[in-house]
Amino acid sequence: QVQLEESGGGSVQAGGSLRLSCVTSGYTDGSDCMAWFRQAPGKEREGVAAINMVGNRRTYYDDSVQGRFTISQANAKNTVYLQMDSLKPEDTAMYYCAADPRPCTVTSVGVPSPATFAYWGQGIQVTVSS
């Protein structure tokens, strides 16, 4: 059974930083694509960032976080980070880690659709105060 566990969330003032971690387990071959999504109350889940864990290690970002957030892979293939800098109140949301055994695919620009991910974490809260 594949499990994803997020950590590193919390509360921070605007302009501050947080680093989220996601560790997968129960995965024989590992994920080829891992990503972070977020969902604020009353809003749809949106893609934040994604990374190809093999091959070209390409990264994908939503325009709203480009230049502020960095997704990266740990030495262990089952771990991905999201470094969040220059946080804004509008970044407040529940953040979810997602994984899929297939390479990341996007239809145009931005982050792969949540429908393309087979496995999800429970989510972790990030709150940014002004």
LORODO-689055 format. One line per 2 residues: number of its first residue (from 1); their letters; for each residue x, y, z of N, C-alpha, C, O, CB. Coordinates in nm, 3 decimals, m for minus. Glycine has a CB too. Example, Ala and Ser with C-alpha at 12.3 -4.5 7.8 and 13.67 -1.06 7.14 Angstrom:
<pts>
1 = AS = 1.319 m0.569 0.780 1.230 m0.450 0.780 1.320 m0.330 0.780 1.424 m0.332 0.846 1.131 m0.447 0.905; 1.285 m0.225 0.708 1.367 m0.106 0.714 1.290 0.003 0.787 1.341 0.114 0.804 1.408 m0.060 0.572
</pts>
This chain:
<pts>
1 = QV = 0.084 m0.118 0.000 0.000 0.000 0.000 0.089 0.124 0.000 0.172 0.142 0.088 m0.096 0.000 0.122; 0.069 0.209 m0.099 0.148 0.330 m0.110 0.094 0.435 m0.016 m0.027 0.459 m0.011 0.148 0.383 m0.255
3 = QL = 0.182 0.497 0.058 0.144 0.605 0.149 0.235 0.724 0.128 0.354 0.710 0.102 0.151 0.557 0.296; 0.177 0.843 0.141 0.251 0.967 0.132 0.232 1.043 0.262 0.119 1.057 0.310 0.206 1.053 0.010
5 = EE = 0.340 1.091 0.319 0.331 1.163 0.446 0.398 1.299 0.432 0.517 1.309 0.404 0.396 1.082 0.561; 0.317 1.403 0.454 0.367 1.540 0.448 0.410 1.587 0.586 0.357 1.541 0.687 0.261 1.634 0.390
7 = SG = 0.506 1.678 0.590 0.549 1.741 0.715 0.605 1.879 0.683 0.635 1.911 0.568 0.655 1.653 0.790; 0.619 1.961 0.787 0.681 2.092 0.771 0.587 2.209 0.763 0.633 2.323 0.751 0.763 2.090 0.653
9 = GG = 0.458 2.186 0.768 0.365 2.296 0.762 0.362 2.375 0.892 0.434 2.344 0.986 0.226 2.245 0.729; 0.279 2.479 0.895 0.267 2.560 1.015 0.223 2.700 0.983 0.169 2.727 0.876 0.396 2.562 1.090
11 = SV = 0.247 2.789 1.078 0.208 2.929 1.065 0.331 3.016 1.055 0.431 2.993 1.123 0.120 2.974 1.183; 0.324 3.117 0.969 0.436 3.208 0.950 0.383 3.343 0.908 0.273 3.353 0.853 0.536 3.152 0.844
13 = QA = 0.459 3.446 0.933 0.420 3.580 0.891 0.455 3.601 0.744 0.543 3.534 0.690 0.488 3.688 0.979; 0.386 3.693 0.682 0.413 3.726 0.542 0.560 3.762 0.524 0.619 3.832 0.606 0.323 3.842 0.495
15 = GG = 0.618 3.712 0.416 0.759 3.732 0.390 0.848 3.622 0.444 0.966 3.615 0.411 0.802 3.860 0.448; 0.791 3.535 0.526 0.868 3.427 0.586 0.879 3.307 0.495 0.835 3.310 0.379 0.806 3.387 0.715
17 = SL = 0.939 3.200 0.548 0.965 3.079 0.470 0.921 2.954 0.547 0.917 2.952 0.670 1.114 3.069 0.435; 0.887 2.852 0.470 0.860 2.720 0.524 0.913 2.617 0.423 0.922 2.646 0.304 0.708 2.699 0.552
19 = RL = 0.947 2.498 0.472 0.985 2.390 0.383 0.898 2.269 0.412 0.897 2.216 0.523 1.135 2.355 0.398; 0.826 2.226 0.312 0.744 2.106 0.323 0.822 1.986 0.274 0.902 1.995 0.180 0.612 2.122 0.244
21 = SC = 0.798 1.873 0.338 0.860 1.747 0.296 0.751 1.644 0.270 0.645 1.646 0.333 0.960 1.695 0.403; 0.778 1.555 0.176 0.684 1.447 0.146 0.765 1.319 0.127 0.855 1.312 0.044 0.598 1.479 0.019
23 = VT = 0.730 1.219 0.206 0.799 1.090 0.198 0.698 0.984 0.157 0.591 0.973 0.216 0.866 1.053 0.334; 0.732 0.907 0.057 0.646 0.799 0.012 0.698 0.666 0.066 0.818 0.647 0.084 0.636 0.796 m0.142
25 = SG = 0.607 0.575 0.091 0.643 0.441 0.135 0.553 0.339 0.067 0.447 0.373 0.015 0.634 0.428 0.288; 0.598 0.213 0.068 0.518 0.108 0.007 0.528 0.107 m0.144 0.444 0.048 m0.212 0.377 0.123 0.046
27 = YT = 0.631 0.171 m0.196 0.647 0.189 m0.340 0.771 0.112 m0.384 0.883 0.149 m0.348 0.658 0.341 m0.378; 0.754 0.007 m0.461 0.868 m0.074 m0.500 0.963 0.001 m0.592 1.084 0.002 m0.570 0.821 m0.201 m0.567
29 = DG = 0.908 0.062 m0.695 0.992 0.127 m0.795 1.001 0.278 m0.778 1.079 0.342 m0.849 0.942 0.095 m0.931; 0.926 0.336 m0.689 0.928 0.481 m0.670 0.840 0.553 m0.769 0.789 0.494 m0.865 1.069 0.532 m0.682
31 = SD = 0.821 0.681 m0.744 0.736 0.764 m0.829 0.818 0.829 m0.938 0.933 0.868 m0.915 0.665 0.872 m0.745; 0.762 0.840 m1.057 0.829 0.915 m1.163 0.791 1.062 m1.160 0.868 1.146 m1.206 0.795 0.856 m1.298
33 = CM = 0.676 1.093 m1.106 0.632 1.232 m1.096 0.577 1.256 m0.956 0.493 1.181 m0.907 0.524 1.265 m1.205; 0.626 1.362 m0.893 0.571 1.403 m0.764 0.537 1.552 m0.771 0.599 1.629 m0.844 0.671 1.374 m0.648
35 = AW = 0.437 1.589 m0.693 0.388 1.727 m0.703 0.328 1.773 m0.572 0.299 1.693 m0.483 0.285 1.739 m0.815; 0.311 1.902 m0.564 0.240 1.965 m0.452 0.119 2.039 m0.508 0.128 2.111 m0.607 0.334 2.061 m0.373
37 = FR = 0.008 2.020 m0.441 m0.114 2.093 m0.471 m0.159 2.164 m0.345 m0.110 2.133 m0.236 m0.226 1.998 m0.524; m0.250 2.258 m0.358 m0.305 2.326 m0.241 m0.451 2.356 m0.264 m0.498 2.369 m0.377 m0.227 2.455 m0.211
39 = QA = m0.521 2.367 m0.152 m0.663 2.399 m0.158 m0.700 2.488 m0.041 m0.684 2.451 0.075 m0.749 2.270 m0.156; m0.748 2.605 m0.074 m0.795 2.700 0.026 m0.945 2.679 0.046 m1.012 2.627 m0.043 m0.764 2.847 m0.016
41 = PG = m0.998 2.718 0.161 m1.142 2.701 0.186 m1.227 2.766 0.078 m1.206 2.882 0.044 m1.180 2.759 0.322; m1.322 2.691 0.024 m1.411 2.744 m0.078 m1.354 2.750 m0.217 m1.419 2.800 m0.309 m1.455 2.876 m0.039
43 = KE = m1.232 2.701 m0.234 m1.167 2.705 m0.365 m1.132 2.564 m0.412 m1.126 2.470 m0.333 m1.041 2.792 m0.360; m1.110 2.553 m0.543 m1.070 2.425 m0.599 m0.923 2.396 m0.570 m0.843 2.487 m0.545 m1.096 2.422 m0.750
45 = RE = m0.890 2.267 m0.574 m0.751 2.229 m0.557 m0.670 2.277 m0.677 m0.712 2.258 m0.791 m0.736 2.077 m0.538; m0.556 2.338 m0.653 m0.474 2.389 m0.761 m0.331 2.338 m0.751 m0.280 2.313 m0.642 m0.475 2.541 m0.760
47 = GV = m0.269 2.323 m0.866 m0.131 2.277 m0.870 m0.035 2.386 m0.830 m0.053 2.502 m0.866 m0.097 2.226 m1.008; 0.066 2.350 m0.755 0.168 2.444 m0.710 0.299 2.419 m0.783 0.355 2.509 m0.846 0.188 2.435 m0.559
49 = AA = 0.348 2.295 m0.775 0.475 2.259 m0.837 0.481 2.109 m0.857 0.415 2.032 m0.787 0.594 2.308 m0.752; 0.562 2.068 m0.955 0.580 1.925 m0.982 0.723 1.902 m1.028 0.791 1.994 m1.073 0.478 1.875 m1.088
51 = IN = 0.767 1.777 m1.018 0.903 1.743 m1.060 0.907 1.602 m1.116 0.846 1.511 m1.061 1.001 1.758 m0.943; 0.981 1.586 m1.226 1.011 1.453 m1.277 1.121 1.394 m1.189 1.229 1.452 m1.179 1.054 1.456 m1.427
53 = MV = 1.096 1.281 m1.127 1.192 1.223 m1.034 1.298 1.142 m1.106 1.397 1.101 m1.045 1.119 1.135 m0.932; 1.281 1.119 m1.234 1.379 1.047 m1.314 1.402 1.123 m1.444 1.331 1.219 m1.475 1.334 0.901 m1.341
55 = GN = 1.501 1.079 m1.519 1.524 1.139 m1.649 1.570 1.284 m1.639 1.671 1.312 m1.575 1.398 1.133 m1.731; 1.497 1.375 m1.703 1.542 1.515 m1.714 1.524 1.596 m1.587 1.569 1.710 m1.579 1.469 1.582 m1.826
57 = RR = 1.457 1.538 m1.486 1.435 1.607 m1.356 1.369 1.743 m1.376 1.391 1.835 m1.298 1.569 1.624 m1.280; 1.290 1.755 m1.479 1.225 1.883 m1.509 1.129 1.921 m1.397 1.066 1.836 m1.335 1.148 1.876 m1.644
59 = TY = 1.121 2.054 m1.372 1.029 2.105 m1.272 0.922 2.191 m1.338 0.944 2.248 m1.444 1.104 2.185 m1.165; 0.808 2.198 m1.273 0.694 2.273 m1.323 0.641 2.359 m1.209 0.636 2.315 m1.094 0.584 2.178 m1.380
61 = YD = 0.600 2.482 m1.240 0.549 2.573 m1.138 0.425 2.646 m1.189 0.413 2.678 m1.307 0.656 2.673 m1.096; 0.334 2.672 m1.096 0.224 2.762 m1.126 0.279 2.904 m1.125 0.372 2.935 m1.051 0.106 2.746 m1.025
63 = DS = 0.220 2.990 m1.208 0.267 3.129 m1.217 0.264 3.199 m1.081 0.348 3.285 m1.055 0.183 3.206 m1.317; 0.169 3.163 m0.997 0.152 3.234 m0.869 0.268 3.209 m0.772 0.285 3.284 m0.676 0.021 3.191 m0.805
65 = VQ = 0.347 3.105 m0.796 0.457 3.073 m0.703 0.593 3.076 m0.771 0.696 3.061 m0.706 0.434 2.935 m0.642; 0.593 3.097 m0.903 0.720 3.099 m0.978 0.815 3.202 m0.917 0.775 3.316 m0.893 0.696 3.131 m1.128
67 = GR = 0.938 3.162 m0.891 1.036 3.251 m0.833 1.034 3.258 m0.681 1.127 3.312 m0.621 1.016 3.386 m0.886; 0.930 3.205 m0.619 0.920 3.206 m0.471 0.930 3.065 m0.413 0.985 3.047 m0.304 0.789 3.271 m0.427
69 = FT = 0.878 2.967 m0.484 0.877 2.828 m0.436 0.976 2.746 m0.519 0.996 2.773 m0.638 0.734 2.767 m0.444; 1.037 2.647 m0.455 1.128 2.557 m0.524 1.097 2.413 m0.485 1.097 2.378 m0.367 1.275 2.591 m0.492
71 = IS = 1.071 2.330 m0.585 1.049 2.188 m0.560 1.179 2.116 m0.590 1.247 2.146 m0.688 0.931 2.132 m0.647; 1.214 2.021 m0.506 1.339 1.949 m0.525 1.326 1.806 m0.476 1.235 1.771 m0.399 1.455 2.020 m0.453
73 = QA = 1.418 1.724 m0.523 1.418 1.583 m0.486 1.534 1.556 m0.392 1.646 1.602 m0.416 1.426 1.492 m0.613; 1.508 1.481 m0.286 1.615 1.439 m0.198 1.697 1.330 m0.266 1.658 1.279 m0.372 1.558 1.388 m0.063
75 = NA = 1.809 1.294 m0.207 1.889 1.186 m0.262 1.808 1.056 m0.270 1.824 0.977 m0.363 2.014 1.165 m0.178; 1.725 1.036 m0.173 1.635 0.922 m0.176 1.520 0.952 m0.270 1.457 1.057 m0.259 1.582 0.888 m0.034
77 = KN = 1.493 0.864 m0.361 1.393 0.889 m0.464 1.253 0.903 m0.406 1.164 0.953 m0.474 1.394 0.778 m0.566; 1.233 0.861 m0.282 1.098 0.863 m0.228 1.066 0.992 m0.152 0.965 0.998 m0.083 1.078 0.746 m0.138
79 = TV = 1.152 1.094 m0.163 1.131 1.216 m0.086 1.140 1.339 m0.175 1.230 1.351 m0.258 1.234 1.225 0.027; 1.045 1.428 m0.158 1.045 1.554 m0.232 1.019 1.668 m0.135 0.947 1.652 m0.036 0.938 1.553 m0.346
81 = YL = 1.078 1.783 m0.163 1.064 1.901 m0.080 0.995 2.013 m0.157 0.997 2.016 m0.280 1.202 1.947 m0.028; 0.934 2.104 m0.083 0.884 2.229 m0.139 0.932 2.340 m0.049 0.880 2.360 0.061 0.727 2.228 m0.152
83 = QM = 1.033 2.413 m0.096 1.084 2.530 m0.024 0.998 2.650 m0.062 0.990 2.687 m0.179 1.235 2.556 m0.056; 0.936 2.710 0.036 0.846 2.823 0.011 0.903 2.948 0.075 0.912 2.958 0.198 0.704 2.793 0.066
85 = DS = 0.943 3.043 m0.006 0.998 3.170 0.040 0.906 3.285 0.004 0.817 3.271 m0.080 1.138 3.193 m0.019; 0.929 3.399 0.067 0.848 3.519 0.041 0.699 3.486 0.045 0.623 3.523 m0.045 0.884 3.581 m0.096
87 = LK = 0.659 3.416 0.148 0.520 3.372 0.158 0.425 3.489 0.171 0.457 3.591 0.231 0.503 3.280 0.277; 0.306 3.472 0.113 0.202 3.574 0.114 0.077 3.518 0.181 0.058 3.396 0.185 0.169 3.623 m0.031
89 = PE = m0.008 3.603 0.234 m0.132 3.553 0.294 m0.214 3.467 0.197 m0.281 3.373 0.240 m0.218 3.671 0.342; m0.209 3.498 0.069 m0.286 3.419 m0.028 m0.228 3.280 m0.051 m0.288 3.199 m0.121 m0.292 3.493 m0.160
91 = DT = m0.111 3.251 0.008 m0.056 3.115 0.003 m0.118 3.024 0.109 m0.093 2.903 0.111 0.096 3.119 0.021; m0.199 3.082 0.197 m0.264 3.004 0.302 m0.356 2.900 0.241 m0.446 2.932 0.163 m0.342 3.097 0.396
93 = AM = m0.334 2.774 0.278 m0.412 2.664 0.223 m0.369 2.534 0.287 m0.270 2.528 0.361 m0.397 2.656 0.069; m0.445 2.428 0.258 m0.400 2.293 0.289 m0.315 2.247 0.171 m0.358 2.255 0.056 m0.522 2.195 0.315
95 = YY = m0.197 2.200 0.198 m0.105 2.157 0.093 m0.101 2.005 0.089 m0.090 1.938 0.192 0.038 2.215 0.116; m0.111 1.951 m0.032 m0.114 1.807 m0.053 0.001 1.762 m0.141 0.033 1.826 m0.241 m0.247 1.765 m0.114
97 = CA = 0.063 1.653 m0.102 0.163 1.588 m0.185 0.096 1.482 m0.270 0.004 1.413 m0.225 0.276 1.527 m0.097; 0.142 1.469 m0.394 0.086 1.370 m0.485 0.198 1.299 m0.559 0.304 1.357 m0.583 m0.012 1.437 m0.585
99 = AD = 0.173 1.173 m0.595 0.274 1.094 m0.665 0.209 1.006 m0.770 0.094 0.964 m0.756 0.353 1.010 m0.566; 0.285 0.978 m0.874 0.236 0.891 m0.981 0.355 0.815 m1.040 0.464 0.871 m1.052 0.161 0.972 m1.091
101 = PR = 0.334 0.688 m1.077 0.444 0.609 m1.134 0.481 0.648 m1.277 0.581 0.599 m1.330 0.409 0.464 m1.130; 0.404 0.735 m1.339 0.433 0.778 m1.475 0.503 0.913 m1.473 0.489 0.988 m1.377 0.305 0.785 m1.559
103 = PC = 0.579 0.946 m1.578 0.644 1.077 m1.585 0.540 1.189 m1.586 0.427 1.170 m1.629 0.732 1.087 m1.711; 0.581 1.306 m1.538 0.492 1.423 m1.538 0.452 1.457 m1.682 0.534 1.452 m1.774 0.562 1.545 m1.470
105 = TV = 0.326 1.490 m1.698 0.278 1.536 m1.829 0.190 1.658 m1.808 0.110 1.663 m1.715 0.201 1.423 m1.903; 0.206 1.757 m1.895 0.122 1.876 m1.891 0.064 1.898 m2.030 0.127 1.865 m2.130 0.204 2.002 m1.843
107 = TS = m0.056 1.953 m2.035 m0.121 1.977 m2.164 m0.072 2.106 m2.226 m0.066 2.118 m2.349 m0.272 1.980 m2.148; m0.037 2.204 m2.142 0.013 2.330 m2.198 0.125 2.382 m2.109 0.242 2.351 m2.132 m0.102 2.436 m2.211
109 = VG = 0.089 2.461 m2.010 0.189 2.514 m1.918 0.141 2.488 m1.776 0.027 2.446 m1.754 0.214 2.667 m1.942; 0.228 2.513 m1.682 0.190 2.498 m1.543 0.217 2.359 m1.490 0.313 2.293 m1.531 0.046 2.531 m1.526
111 = VP = 0.134 2.315 m1.400 0.152 2.191 m1.326 0.058 2.085 m1.382 m0.054 2.117 m1.423 0.127 2.213 m1.173; 0.101 1.958 m1.384 0.011 1.853 m1.430 m0.121 1.852 m1.355 m0.128 1.891 m1.238 0.077 1.718 m1.416
113 = SP = m0.225 1.809 m1.422 m0.358 1.804 m1.363 m0.361 1.708 m1.245 m0.294 1.605 m1.249 m0.462 1.762 m1.467; m0.437 1.740 m1.140 m0.448 1.646 m1.027 m0.504 1.511 m1.068 m0.480 1.411 m1.001 m0.535 1.706 m0.920
115 = AT = m0.578 1.507 m1.178 m0.637 1.380 m1.223 m0.531 1.280 m1.267 m0.559 1.161 m1.279 m0.733 1.405 m1.338; m0.409 1.328 m1.293 m0.304 1.239 m1.341 m0.226 1.172 m1.229 m0.134 1.095 m1.256 m0.210 1.315 m1.429
117 = FA = m0.262 1.200 m1.105 m0.186 1.145 m0.992 m0.266 1.036 m0.922 m0.384 1.052 m0.890 m0.151 1.257 m0.892; m0.197 0.923 m0.900 m0.264 0.807 m0.842 m0.266 0.808 m0.690 m0.355 0.750 m0.627 m0.197 0.681 m0.890
119 = YW = m0.169 0.875 m0.631 m0.153 0.866 m0.485 m0.146 1.006 m0.423 m0.087 1.098 m0.479 m0.027 0.785 m0.448; m0.208 1.018 m0.305 m0.218 1.148 m0.239 m0.189 1.134 m0.090 m0.220 1.032 m0.028 m0.356 1.209 m0.261
121 = GQ = m0.129 1.241 m0.034 m0.115 1.249 0.109 m0.240 1.306 0.173 m0.334 1.345 0.104 0.005 1.333 0.145; m0.240 1.311 0.305 m0.355 1.361 0.380 m0.364 1.512 0.382 m0.469 1.569 0.410 m0.350 1.309 0.521
123 = GI = m0.253 1.577 0.354 m0.252 1.722 0.353 m0.193 1.780 0.480 m0.195 1.717 0.586 m0.392 1.775 0.333; m0.140 1.901 0.467 m0.082 1.971 0.582 m0.113 2.119 0.567 m0.108 2.174 0.457 0.072 1.946 0.593
125 = QV = m0.145 2.182 0.679 m0.189 2.322 0.676 m0.071 2.417 0.673 0.027 2.400 0.746 m0.278 2.352 0.796; m0.082 2.518 0.587 0.012 2.630 0.584 m0.071 2.757 0.601 m0.165 2.782 0.525 0.096 2.632 0.449
127 = TV = m0.035 2.837 0.700 m0.107 2.961 0.728 m0.009 3.076 0.728 0.091 3.074 0.801 m0.183 2.953 0.862; m0.037 3.177 0.647 0.049 3.294 0.636 m0.031 3.415 0.682 m0.134 3.448 0.624 0.103 3.313 0.490
129 = SS = 0.017 3.482 0.784 m0.053 3.597 0.838 0.011 3.726 0.789 0.131 3.733 0.764 m0.053 3.593 0.992; m0.073 3.829 0.775 m0.023 3.957 0.724 0.032 4.043 0.836 0.079 4.154 0.811 m0.133 4.033 0.649
</pts>
